């Protein structure tokens, strides 16, 4: 009997085991492959899945498996649902909210003891964000998402089970609009001479490549969606943002990165990056995938990218860069195609397995991205508890640090040159998870008195290194002084007076860019605080009786929205040409004067309340010369050599409610500019791109050729007949060179030739160098283009431009300086070599031409839509062009 029972038990166990195995096999068989849904294999030659196809496939997986769920994080700029997938074991999925809460509590630290944190660590799972497709033409990462989802859901090998049981993957398509645009463009040109041609428009409708330069500014809804998911909901321990411009001929870049390193990263962030990079590199070598390189091109200095900003929130963030040819078209590389330094295939510490050339297909790139993602997930699974606890530890360390170290807090007064913009800055901080407070009572700090209601950001909070990095001044380290830190040679070599520039920007101090006054607190504050959920500037209102007019200060950017609405409603608007006094109050040049008889009091009341404007009524006439302001008819030039600066300018016009139209090359060639427009805006572009555009044969015929010489003549005619040409940054050189303006570009022969990343294009120290930084600038606030500006303010130096006026016999038509680089020290944040070449030179000018004018805005007045403090120069230029 006992023997029979024993055999029955064995049979039951065996049957159960067979059932489980069979169930596992049948489950795997029920999960559709990408090919079954798409009709082609992921990464197949000449095939790109669109975003719509990708979501269709993920929905099929969701129906088939309990290991995946789809969520919407928001809408894209073009209105698409921005979906992401959560992939983990069915057991983890059943308690997803609890695991999300554990991740949040460990990140925020507050209220936890070490013992409680360890308990949460034991219960928690490592949350890993992996995204692909942020840059739309870097196609492999977004395509890999589909294969990665299938592999993680269907595979039953030991490593995949380990990943599913110990991690929660957030799988993100970072630019759905761009993914669709690129797939459509590629497929419509497939099999033609233009198969690998670049798109003639931006792959993010506003930002193009700069969608990965928006991460501390949050202008784009996609950026808000991604960082809202990261810093408000999931708090991942690892973020992997895949890209595809690896340093040739290597096949992929992985950490460690190059110098310099932002000093505000917690050191454990760097250690974890390097650990993950080493694990990824080992996975490539195990798989026989050669060509993984580290310590090449990509630094850790500026926090404007998805990965580098994540590091400041203690999310270990990596940005692998896989090699790209074009789209899904294969390409064969010979050794002779390699740069000379790489042709001998010499291994190195950070490139131990050089790629030897051969065919490179989209599927190859997909496989490299897959290896990278799986190695990252595997590392997270293996080190789950250490990773979770270190996330807690980093936040705890930062809180402790700023309880005893400067700055103890940041003070943001409500009395500002432009108070609504100060509130915008603070609301960006709040969105990113920074705790902002208001003082409950009057208080003093460093001998300065502040009223109740003053905004304060205490630094004893887990993410305060982000605040410090954003609010403080940057000083790019001179790496030539410290060769032992970065060269990795037995005997490091000094390069006297060399220039090693950062991969992206050198200085970004956001309060400087936005024109907001902040103060670091150097002694502990003793003041009661109230949390702020949303920063609200002082309430707007209409004061006094407006028998004649309403007066609006030109200091606030919101005044432009107000005036655009007033003009649209039929109101009459003037601008004061100079300062004046009325009814005992003084007003600045550029003050808006809205005639009371042209608009209702209720309309003005509503504007004041919504836009936080103090609008003052006056009974008597205003004793000042004025300009009559009309709605400007604005054309924004849009080249087929897609311009990121055009995209940001377009976004800015929309945000501030300026009516405008885009015009293209054929519009400029058509000789009708003056009849249609008052103002033509040329974004920051090279003269060659504007005039010549794409070369014939490189693009479909409708997208080649530029404005041509005919377009140049038409623009000159447009200005000479009374139009206003506004040129931004590099676009100024088009006006100077092509229109024959009496202006000299003083930096023409001083700029360092462009290289990639921190690799210079030519040897030898340049006399002048200034990667994007913030410089001190003086403004002629009496000039209509600078109305509303302080006499001195920070400004973004985004491209090296400075102007001298050439001698001319036509003194009545001499250029007028709007802003200039003053004497003395210029650098406020970043890096500047050769400041003597800028001192006392013009940065913005009005140059008369015939009956019209050219406005040269030779610095980054609206660069990446970040420097709110100088938006006025662009907006004023538009009104100046239509003023009478």
DONUBA-876935 format. One record per residue (C-alpha): residue in three letters; x, z, y. Coordinates in steps of 0.25 Angstrom, whole numbers, padded with zeros to 4 digits, always signed. Layout:
ALAXZY
...
# end
This chain:
UNK+0000+0000+0000
UNK+0011+0004+0009
UNK+0019-0009+0006
UNK+0006-0017+0008
UNK+0004-0011+0022
UNK+0019-0013+0025
UNK+0018-0028+0022
UNK+0005-0028+0030
UNK+0012-0022+0042
UNK+0023-0032+0041
UNK+0013-0043+0040
UNK+0006-0038+0053
UNK+0019-0037+0060
UNK+0024-0050+0056
UNK+0010-0056+0059
UNK+0010-0050+0073
UNK+0025-0055+0075
UNK+0021-0069+0071
UNK+0009-0068+0080
UNK+0017-0063+0092
UNK+0027-0074+0090
UNK+0016-0085+0088
UNK+0009-0080+0100
UNK+0022-0081+0108
UNK+0024-0095+0103
UNK+0010-0099+0105
UNK+0011-0093+0119
UNK+0023-0101+0122
UNK+0016-0113+0117
UNK+0004-0110+0126
UNK+0013-0110+0139
UNK+0013-0125+0144
UNK+0027-0131+0147
UNK+0029-0136+0161
UNK+0030-0150+0155
UNK+0016-0149+0149
UNK+0010-0146+0163
UNK+0019-0154+0172
UNK+0021-0166+0163
UNK+0036-0165+0164
UNK+0047-0155+0161
UNK+0052-0146+0172
UNK+0064-0152+0179
UNK+0062-0166+0173
UNK+0068-0177+0180
UNK+0060-0183+0191
UNK+0049-0173+0190
UNK+0046-0162+0199
UNK+0034-0152+0197
UNK+0026-0150+0210
UNK+0021-0136+0214
UNK+0007-0139+0210
UNK+0012-0143+0196
UNK+0020-0131+0195
UNK+0009-0122+0198
UNK+0000-0130+0189
UNK+0010-0126+0178
UNK+0012-0112+0181
UNK-0003-0110+0181
UNK-0003-0116+0167
UNK+0007-0106+0163
UNK-0001-0095+0169
UNK-0013-0099+0160
UNK-0005-0100+0148
UNK+0003-0087+0149
UNK+0002-0072+0154
UNK+0016-0073+0158
UNK+0014-0080+0172
UNK+0004-0078+0183
UNK+0003-0086+0196
UNK+0002-0080+0210
UNK+0000-0086+0224
UNK+0010-0080+0234
UNK+0003-0088+0246
UNK+0002-0102+0251
UNK+0013-0112+0255
UNK+0015-0118+0269
UNK+0007-0130+0264
UNK-0004-0121+0258
UNK-0001-0121+0243
UNK-0003-0109+0235
UNK+0011-0103+0233
UNK+0011-0098+0218
UNK+0021-0090+0210
UNK+0021-0086+0196
UNK+0024-0072+0190
UNK+0030-0074+0176
UNK+0033-0062+0167
UNK+0028-0056+0153
UNK+0013-0054+0151
UNK+0016-0039+0150
UNK+0022-0039+0164
UNK+0011-0048+0169
UNK+0001-0038+0165
UNK+0007-0027+0174
UNK+0012-0037+0185
UNK+0007-0029+0197
UNK+0014-0016+0192
UNK+0027-0023+0190
UNK+0025-0029+0204
UNK+0023-0015+0210
UNK+0036-0010+0203
UNK+0044-0021+0209
UNK+0038-0018+0223
UNK+0040-0003+0222
UNK+0055-0005+0218
UNK+0057-0014+0229
UNK+0051-0006+0240
UNK+0058+0007+0235
UNK+0050+0017+0243
UNK+0044+0028+0236
UNK+0052+0027+0223
UNK+0062+0036+0217
UNK+0073+0031+0209
UNK+0066+0036+0196
UNK+0053+0029+0200
UNK+0060+0016+0203
UNK+0067+0017+0189
UNK+0053+0019+0183
UNK+0048+0006+0190
UNK+0060-0001+0186
UNK+0058+0002+0171
UNK+0044-0003+0173
UNK+0046-0015+0182
UNK+0050-0030+0180
UNK+0060-0038+0188
UNK+0053-0047+0197
UNK+0060-0060+0199
UNK+0056-0071+0210
UNK+0060-0085+0206
UNK+0057-0096+0215
UNK+0059-0111+0216
UNK+0057-0123+0225
UNK+0058-0116+0238
UNK+0066-0128+0243
UNK+0057-0139+0238
UNK+0067-0150+0235
UNK+0075-0140+0226
UNK+0066-0143+0215
UNK+0072-0137+0202
UNK+0068-0122+0205
UNK+0053-0125+0207
UNK+0053-0134+0195
UNK+0060-0123+0187
UNK+0049-0113+0190
UNK+0040-0120+0180
UNK+0050-0120+0169
UNK+0054-0106+0172
UNK+0039-0101+0171
UNK+0037-0108+0158
UNK+0050-0103+0151
UNK+0047-0088+0155
UNK+0033-0089+0150
UNK+0035-0096+0137
UNK+0049-0093+0132
UNK+0050-0081+0122
UNK+0066-0080+0122
UNK+0072-0066+0124
UNK+0077-0069+0139
UNK+0063-0074+0143
UNK+0056-0062+0137
UNK+0066-0053+0144
UNK+0063-0060+0157
UNK+0047-0060+0155
UNK+0047-0045+0152
UNK+0057-0040+0163
UNK+0054-0049+0175
UNK+0043-0054+0183
UNK+0046-0068+0188
UNK+0040-0073+0201
UNK+0041-0088+0200
UNK+0039-0095+0214
UNK+0038-0109+0219
UNK+0044-0106+0233
UNK+0039-0119+0240
UNK+0027-0125+0233
UNK+0025-0135+0245
UNK+0039-0140+0244
UNK+0038-0141+0229
UNK+0026-0151+0230
UNK+0032-0159+0241
UNK+0045-0161+0234
UNK+0039-0165+0221
UNK+0030-0175+0228
UNK+0041-0181+0236
UNK+0050-0183+0224
UNK+0039-0189+0215
UNK+0035-0199+0225
UNK+0049-0204+0227
UNK+0053-0203+0212
UNK+0059-0216+0207
UNK+0061-0221+0221
UNK+0074-0222+0229
UNK+0070-0209+0236
UNK+0068-0201+0224
UNK+0078-0190+0228
UNK+0075-0192+0243
UNK+0073-0179+0251
UNK+0059-0176+0256
UNK+0056-0180+0270
UNK+0049-0167+0273
UNK+0052-0152+0271
UNK+0049-0146+0258
UNK+0044-0134+0264
UNK+0034-0139+0275
UNK+0040-0131+0286
UNK+0053-0126+0281
UNK+0060-0135+0271
UNK+0072-0129+0266
UNK+0071-0117+0276
UNK+0060-0111+0267
UNK+0071-0104+0262
UNK+0076-0099+0276
UNK+0063-0092+0279
UNK+0064-0079+0270
UNK+0066-0069+0281
UNK+0056-0076+0291
UNK+0044-0079+0282
UNK+0039-0091+0291
UNK+0035-0099+0279
UNK+0023-0095+0270
UNK+0031-0098+0257
UNK+0042-0088+0262
UNK+0031-0078+0265
UNK+0025-0080+0251
UNK+0038-0078+0244
UNK+0043-0066+0251
UNK+0029-0060+0251
UNK+0029-0061+0236
UNK+0043-0055+0235
UNK+0043-0044+0246
UNK+0029-0040+0246
UNK+0024-0042+0232
UNK+0034-0044+0220
UNK+0047-0038+0226
UNK+0056-0046+0215
UNK+0069-0041+0211
UNK+0075-0055+0210
UNK+0072-0068+0218
UNK+0077-0081+0214
UNK+0075-0093+0223
UNK+0079-0106+0217
UNK+0085-0117+0225
UNK+0092-0130+0222
UNK+0104-0133+0231
UNK+0115-0128+0222
UNK+0129-0130+0227
UNK+0134-0144+0221
UNK+0139-0146+0210
UNK+0135-0132+0205
UNK+0121-0132+0198
UNK+0116-0119+0203
UNK+0120-0108+0213
UNK+0118-0094+0208
UNK+0123-0081+0214
UNK+0132-0075+0218
UNK+0131-0081+0232
UNK+0141-0084+0243
UNK+0145-0075+0255
UNK+0140-0070+0265
UNK+0130-0060+0260
UNK+0120-0053+0269
UNK+0124-0039+0271
UNK+0110-0034+0270
UNK+0109-0037+0255
UNK+0109-0025+0246
UNK+0122-0026+0237
UNK+0114-0026+0224
UNK+0107-0039+0229
UNK+0120-0046+0228
UNK+0124-0040+0215
UNK+0111-0044+0209
UNK+0112-0058+0214
UNK+0126-0059+0208
UNK+0121-0053+0195
UNK+0109-0063+0194
UNK+0118-0075+0198
UNK+0128-0071+0187
UNK+0117-0070+0176
UNK+0112-0084+0181
UNK+0126-0090+0180
UNK+0128-0085+0166
UNK+0114-0091+0162
UNK+0119-0104+0167
UNK+0132-0103+0159
UNK+0124-0099+0146
UNK+0115-0111+0147
UNK+0126-0121+0150
UNK+0121-0124+0164
UNK+0134-0126+0172
UNK+0135-0126+0187
UNK+0131-0112+0192
UNK+0138-0108+0204
UNK+0139-0095+0213
UNK+0145-0091+0226
UNK+0141-0105+0232
UNK+0135-0108+0245
UNK+0123-0098+0246
UNK+0126-0085+0253
UNK+0118-0072+0255
UNK+0118-0071+0270
UNK+0105-0075+0276
UNK+0091-0069+0272
UNK+0082-0081+0275
UNK+0081-0086+0261
UNK+0072-0082+0250
UNK+0083-0076+0242
UNK+0092-0070+0253
UNK+0080-0063+0259
UNK+0076-0057+0246
UNK+0089-0051+0244
UNK+0086-0042+0256
UNK+0074-0037+0249
UNK+0082-0033+0237
UNK+0077-0045+0229
UNK+0089-0051+0222
UNK+0088-0065+0226
UNK+0095-0077+0222
UNK+0095-0092+0226
UNK+0100-0101+0215
UNK+0103-0115+0219
UNK+0102-0125+0208
UNK+0108-0139+0210
UNK+0098-0150+0215
UNK+0099-0165+0215
UNK+0086-0171+0220
UNK+0072-0167+0215
UNK+0070-0171+0200
UNK+0080-0182+0200
UNK+0092-0181+0191
UNK+0106-0183+0196
UNK+0120-0185+0189
UNK+0132-0178+0195
UNK+0147-0182+0192
UNK+0158-0173+0195
UNK+0162-0182+0206
UNK+0149-0179+0213
UNK+0154-0164+0214
UNK+0161-0159+0227
UNK+0176-0160+0224
UNK+0178-0145+0223
UNK+0169-0145+0211
UNK+0174-0157+0203
UNK+0184-0150+0195
UNK+0173-0141+0189
UNK+0182-0129+0191
UNK+0174-0116+0187
UNK+0174-0104+0197
UNK+0169-0090+0197
UNK+0156-0094+0203
UNK+0155-0108+0197
UNK+0160-0105+0182
UNK+0153-0117+0176
UNK+0154-0129+0185
UNK+0143-0140+0183
UNK+0150-0153+0178
UNK+0140-0163+0183
UNK+0130-0172+0176
UNK+0115-0174+0177
UNK+0107-0165+0185
UNK+0092-0165+0183
UNK+0081-0156+0189
UNK+0079-0150+0175
UNK+0094-0146+0176
UNK+0091-0139+0189
UNK+0078-0133+0183
UNK+0086-0127+0171
UNK+0097-0121+0181
UNK+0086-0114+0189
UNK+0079-0110+0176
UNK+0092-0103+0171
UNK+0094-0097+0184
UNK+0080-0091+0185
UNK+0080-0086+0170
UNK+0093-0080+0172
UNK+0088-0072+0184
UNK+0076-0068+0177
UNK+0084-0064+0165
UNK+0093-0055+0174
UNK+0081-0049+0180
UNK+0076-0045+0166
UNK+0089-0040+0161
UNK+0091-0031+0173
UNK+0077-0028+0177
UNK+0078-0013+0179
UNK+0091-0014+0187
UNK+0085-0025+0195
UNK+0073-0017+0198
UNK+0080-0005+0201
UNK+0090-0011+0210
UNK+0079-0017+0218
UNK+0074-0003+0220
UNK+0088+0002+0223
UNK+0091-0008+0234
UNK+0079-0004+0241
UNK+0082+0010+0240
UNK+0096+0008+0245
UNK+0091+0001+0257
UNK+0082+0012+0261
UNK+0093+0022+0259
UNK+0103+0014+0267
UNK+0094+0013+0280
UNK+0091+0027+0280
UNK+0105+0030+0284
UNK+0110+0017+0289
UNK+0108+0008+0301
UNK+0098+0002+0305
UNK+0088+0012+0302
UNK+0077+0003+0307
UNK+0073-0008+0316
UNK+0065-0007+0328
UNK+0056-0019+0333
UNK+0050-0016+0346
UNK+0036-0021+0349
UNK+0041-0025+0363
UNK+0047-0038+0361
UNK+0050-0051+0368
UNK+0040-0057+0358
UNK+0032-0046+0351
UNK+0024-0055+0341
UNK+0037-0061+0336
UNK+0042-0047+0333
UNK+0030-0044+0325
UNK+0032-0057+0317
UNK+0046-0052+0314
UNK+0041-0039+0309
UNK+0030-0045+0301
UNK+0040-0053+0294
UNK+0047-0041+0290
UNK+0034-0034+0285
UNK+0031-0046+0277
UNK+0045-0045+0270
UNK+0042-0031+0266
UNK+0049-0023+0277
UNK+0042-0011+0282
UNK+0039-0011+0297
UNK+0034+0001+0305
UNK+0030+0005+0319
UNK+0034+0017+0326
UNK+0022+0027+0328
UNK+0028+0033+0341
UNK+0038+0030+0352
UNK+0053+0032+0347
UNK+0067+0029+0351
UNK+0079+0023+0344
UNK+0093+0021+0350
UNK+0088+0025+0363
UNK+0077+0015+0364
UNK+0062+0020+0365
UNK+0052+0013+0356
UNK+0037+0014+0357
UNK+0027+0017+0346
UNK+0024+0005+0338
UNK+0038+0000+0338
UNK+0041-0008+0325
UNK+0052-0002+0316
UNK+0058-0007+0303
UNK+0064+0005+0296
UNK+0076+0001+0287
UNK+0074+0012+0276
UNK+0066+0002+0268
UNK+0070-0006+0256
UNK+0070-0020+0262
UNK+0077-0016+0275
UNK+0089-0025+0272
UNK+0080-0037+0275
UNK+0077-0031+0289
UNK+0092-0028+0292
UNK+0096-0042+0288
UNK+0085-0049+0296
UNK+0086-0040+0309
UNK+0101-0038+0310
UNK+0111-0047+0316
UNK+0119-0055+0306
UNK+0134-0058+0307
UNK+0138-0068+0297
UNK+0151-0063+0290
UNK+0164-0070+0292
UNK+0167-0073+0277
UNK+0181-0078+0281
UNK+0185-0064+0284
UNK+0182-0059+0270
UNK+0187-0069+0260
UNK+0188-0059+0248
UNK+0173-0057+0249
UNK+0169-0071+0246
UNK+0180-0081+0241
UNK+0182-0076+0227
UNK+0196-0080+0227
UNK+0208-0072+0222
UNK+0214-0073+0235
UNK+0203-0076+0246
UNK+0207-0085+0257
UNK+0204-0083+0272
UNK+0198-0095+0280
UNK+0202-0092+0294
UNK+0191-0094+0304
UNK+0182-0101+0293
UNK+0167-0102+0294
UNK+0158-0099+0282
UNK+0144-0101+0286
UNK+0132-0095+0279
UNK+0123-0103+0270
UNK+0111-0102+0279
UNK+0110-0094+0292
UNK+0120-0084+0298
UNK+0111-0075+0307
UNK+0096-0073+0306
UNK+0092-0060+0313
UNK+0077-0061+0314
UNK+0074-0053+0326
UNK+0084-0061+0334
UNK+0078-0074+0329
UNK+0064-0069+0332
UNK+0067-0063+0346
UNK+0063-0049+0341
UNK+0070-0036+0346
UNK+0074-0026+0335
UNK+0083-0014+0335
UNK+0090-0008+0324
UNK+0089+0007+0323
UNK+0102+0015+0322
UNK+0096+0029+0321
UNK+0085+0034+0311
UNK+0072+0033+0318
UNK+0062+0044+0319
UNK+0049+0038+0321
UNK+0036+0038+0314
UNK+0033+0024+0308
UNK+0020+0016+0304
UNK+0021+0005+0295
UNK+0018-0009+0300
UNK+0010-0019+0291
UNK+0010-0030+0302
UNK+0018-0030+0314
UNK+0009-0032+0326
UNK+0015-0035+0340
UNK+0008-0028+0352
UNK-0006-0033+0354
UNK-0009-0045+0362
UNK-0018-0045+0374
UNK-0023-0052+0387
UNK-0020-0043+0399
UNK-0027-0044+0412
UNK-0036-0054+0419
UNK-0033-0069+0417
UNK-0039-0075+0430
UNK-0028-0085+0430
UNK-0020-0085+0418
UNK-0015-0078+0405
UNK+0000-0076+0404
UNK+0007-0076+0391
UNK+0022-0072+0389
UNK+0031-0083+0384
UNK+0039-0072+0376
UNK+0031-0072+0364
UNK+0030-0084+0354
UNK+0016-0081+0351
UNK+0013-0086+0366
UNK+0015-0100+0360
UNK+0004-0099+0350
UNK-0005-0094+0361
UNK-0002-0105+0371
UNK-0004-0116+0360
UNK-0018-0110+0357
UNK-0021-0109+0372
UNK-0017-0123+0374
UNK-0025-0127+0362
UNK-0037-0120+0367
UNK-0036-0128+0380
UNK-0029-0117+0389
UNK-0020-0120+0400
UNK-0006-0114+0399
UNK+0006-0114+0409
UNK+0020-0108+0408
UNK+0027-0101+0419
UNK+0040-0108+0423
UNK+0046-0095+0427
UNK+0044-0080+0428
UNK+0033-0075+0437
UNK+0025-0063+0440
UNK+0010-0061+0442
UNK+0002-0049+0444
UNK+0014-0040+0443
UNK+0019-0045+0430
UNK+0031-0054+0427
UNK+0031-0066+0417
UNK+0042-0074+0411
UNK+0044-0089+0412
UNK+0036-0097+0402
UNK+0024-0087+0403
UNK+0012-0094+0398
UNK+0001-0095+0408
UNK-0013-0098+0402
UNK-0023-0102+0413
UNK-0035-0092+0411
UNK-0046-0102+0414
UNK-0041-0111+0402
UNK-0043-0101+0391
UNK-0052-0089+0388
UNK-0048-0074+0389
UNK-0053-0073+0374
UNK-0044-0084+0369
UNK-0032-0077+0376
UNK-0036-0063+0371
UNK-0036-0069+0357
UNK-0022-0075+0358
UNK-0016-0062+0364
UNK-0022-0054+0352
UNK-0018-0064+0341
UNK-0004-0067+0347
UNK+0000-0054+0352
UNK+0001-0059+0366
UNK+0000-0051+0379
UNK-0007-0061+0388
UNK-0008-0057+0403
UNK-0019-0062+0412
UNK-0017-0065+0427
UNK-0027-0067+0438
UNK-0019-0075+0448
UNK-0010-0088+0447
UNK+0003-0087+0441
UNK+0014-0089+0451
UNK+0024-0098+0443
UNK+0027-0112+0441
UNK+0021-0116+0427
UNK+0022-0127+0416
UNK+0008-0132+0411
UNK+0008-0130+0396
UNK+0002-0141+0387
UNK+0001-0142+0372
UNK+0013-0149+0368
UNK+0012-0161+0360
UNK+0023-0158+0350
UNK+0030-0167+0340
UNK+0039-0161+0330
UNK+0049-0172+0324
UNK+0048-0172+0308
UNK+0059-0180+0302
UNK+0059-0185+0288
UNK+0072-0178+0286
UNK+0065-0165+0285
UNK+0068-0155+0295
UNK+0067-0140+0292
UNK+0068-0137+0307
UNK+0056-0146+0309
UNK+0048-0139+0298
UNK+0051-0125+0305
UNK+0047-0131+0319
UNK+0034-0136+0313
UNK+0031-0123+0307
UNK+0034-0116+0320
UNK+0025-0125+0328
UNK+0014-0122+0318
UNK+0015-0107+0319
UNK+0015-0107+0334
UNK+0003-0117+0335
UNK+0010-0129+0342
UNK+0003-0142+0340
UNK+0013-0152+0335
UNK+0015-0165+0326
UNK+0027-0169+0318
UNK+0032-0183+0321
UNK+0041-0191+0312
UNK+0051-0202+0313
UNK+0042-0213+0315
UNK+0034-0205+0326
UNK+0047-0204+0334
UNK+0050-0218+0333
UNK+0036-0222+0338
UNK+0038-0221+0353
UNK+0025-0212+0355
UNK+0031-0199+0357
UNK+0028-0197+0371
UNK+0014-0200+0370
UNK+0012-0190+0359
UNK+0021-0179+0361
UNK+0026-0170+0372
UNK+0037-0163+0363
UNK+0045-0168+0352
UNK+0053-0158+0343
UNK+0065-0162+0335
UNK+0068-0151+0325
UNK+0083-0147+0321
UNK+0088-0160+0314
UNK+0100-0169+0314
UNK+0100-0181+0323
UNK+0102-0190+0311
UNK+0090-0184+0304
UNK+0082-0187+0316
UNK+0087-0201+0320
UNK+0090-0207+0306
UNK+0083-0198+0296
UNK+0084-0201+0281
UNK+0092-0214+0278
UNK+0085-0226+0273
UNK+0085-0226+0258
UNK+0085-0211+0256
UNK+0070-0209+0258
UNK+0057-0217+0258
UNK+0057-0226+0270
UNK+0047-0218+0278
UNK+0056-0206+0279
UNK+0069-0213+0283
UNK+0075-0216+0297
UNK+0073-0205+0307
UNK+0068-0207+0321
UNK+0078-0218+0323
UNK+0084-0223+0336
UNK+0070-0227+0340
UNK+0065-0212+0338
UNK+0077-0207+0347
UNK+0073-0217+0358
UNK+0058-0212+0357
UNK+0062-0198+0358
UNK+0070-0200+0370
UNK+0059-0208+0376
UNK+0049-0197+0373
UNK+0058-0187+0381
UNK+0061-0196+0392
UNK+0046-0199+0394
UNK+0043-0184+0396
UNK+0043-0178+0381
UNK+0051-0166+0377
UNK+0060-0166+0365
UNK+0063-0153+0358
UNK+0075-0153+0349
UNK+0078-0141+0339
UNK+0092-0137+0336
UNK+0099-0149+0329
UNK+0088-0158+0334
UNK+0094-0156+0348
UNK+0106-0164+0344
UNK+0097-0176+0342
UNK+0092-0175+0356
UNK+0106-0173+0362
UNK+0112-0185+0354
UNK+0101-0195+0354
UNK+0094-0193+0367
UNK+0107-0192+0375
UNK+0105-0178+0381
UNK+0116-0173+0391
UNK+0119-0161+0381
UNK+0131-0158+0372
UNK+0130-0151+0359
UNK+0142-0142+0361
UNK+0143-0138+0346
UNK+0144-0153+0341
UNK+0158-0152+0337
UNK+0159-0138+0333
UNK+0149-0136+0322
UNK+0154-0133+0308
UNK+0150-0145+0298
UNK+0139-0141+0289
UNK+0142-0136+0275
UNK+0133-0131+0264
UNK+0131-0116+0263
UNK+0144-0109+0267
UNK+0153-0121+0263
UNK+0158-0127+0276
UNK+0158-0142+0277
UNK+0172-0143+0283
UNK+0184-0134+0283
UNK+0189-0127+0296
UNK+0182-0116+0305
UNK+0172-0122+0315
UNK+0173-0118+0329
UNK+0158-0116+0329
UNK+0149-0110+0319
UNK+0135-0104+0319
UNK+0126-0104+0307
UNK+0112-0101+0310
UNK+0113-0088+0319
UNK+0107-0081+0330
UNK+0114-0082+0344
UNK+0111-0077+0358
UNK+0105-0086+0367
UNK+0101-0087+0382
UNK+0088-0093+0386
UNK+0083-0099+0399
UNK+0069-0093+0399
UNK+0065-0100+0411
UNK+0066-0113+0404
UNK+0052-0118+0398
UNK+0059-0119+0384
UNK+0064-0104+0384
UNK+0051-0098+0391
UNK+0049-0085+0384
UNK+0063-0083+0379
UNK+0072-0071+0383
UNK+0084-0074+0391
UNK+0093-0071+0379
UNK+0089-0071+0364
UNK+0094-0074+0350
UNK+0093-0088+0345
UNK+0095-0095+0332
UNK+0107-0104+0331
UNK+0103-0113+0320
UNK+0111-0126+0322
UNK+0124-0126+0331
UNK+0119-0132+0345
UNK+0123-0129+0359
UNK+0122-0138+0371
UNK+0130-0142+0384
UNK+0124-0150+0395
UNK+0132-0163+0398
UNK+0135-0166+0412
UNK+0124-0175+0418
UNK+0121-0181+0432
UNK+0106-0179+0430
UNK+0105-0164+0434
UNK+0090-0164+0435
UNK+0090-0168+0420
UNK+0101-0159+0416
UNK+0098-0151+0403
UNK+0093-0137+0405
UNK+0098-0125+0396
UNK+0086-0117+0389
UNK+0095-0108+0381
UNK+0110-0106+0379
UNK+0120-0098+0371
UNK+0125-0088+0381
UNK+0140-0083+0384
UNK+0144-0071+0375
UNK+0141-0068+0361
UNK+0131-0077+0355
UNK+0130-0073+0340
UNK+0118-0063+0337
UNK+0117-0065+0322
UNK+0124-0074+0312
UNK+0137-0081+0315
UNK+0143-0089+0327
UNK+0157-0095+0328
UNK+0161-0102+0341
UNK+0151-0095+0350
UNK+0159-0100+0362
UNK+0154-0114+0360
UNK+0139-0109+0362
UNK+0141-0100+0374
UNK+0134-0105+0386
UNK+0129-0117+0379
UNK+0114-0122+0378
UNK+0106-0120+0366
UNK+0093-0126+0371
UNK+0091-0136+0383
UNK+0081-0144+0390
UNK+0087-0158+0392
UNK+0078-0167+0402
UNK+0077-0182+0397
UNK+0069-0191+0405
UNK+0056-0185+0408
UNK+0057-0176+0396
UNK+0066-0166+0390
UNK+0073-0162+0377
UNK+0073-0148+0373
UNK+0086-0145+0365
UNK+0083-0132+0357
UNK+0097-0131+0351
UNK+0096-0118+0343
UNK+0086-0113+0332
UNK+0074-0110+0341
UNK+0065-0111+0329
UNK+0075-0111+0317
UNK+0067-0109+0304
UNK+0056-0103+0313
UNK+0063-0090+0314
UNK+0068-0088+0328
UNK+0055-0084+0335
UNK+0063-0079+0347
UNK+0066-0094+0351
UNK+0054-0101+0346
UNK+0050-0102+0361
UNK+0060-0112+0364
UNK+0054-0122+0355
UNK+0039-0119+0358
UNK+0042-0119+0373
UNK+0049-0132+0372
UNK+0036-0138+0366
UNK+0027-0133+0378
UNK+0038-0137+0388
UNK+0037-0151+0383
UNK+0022-0152+0386
UNK+0022-0143+0399
UNK+0019-0149+0412
# end
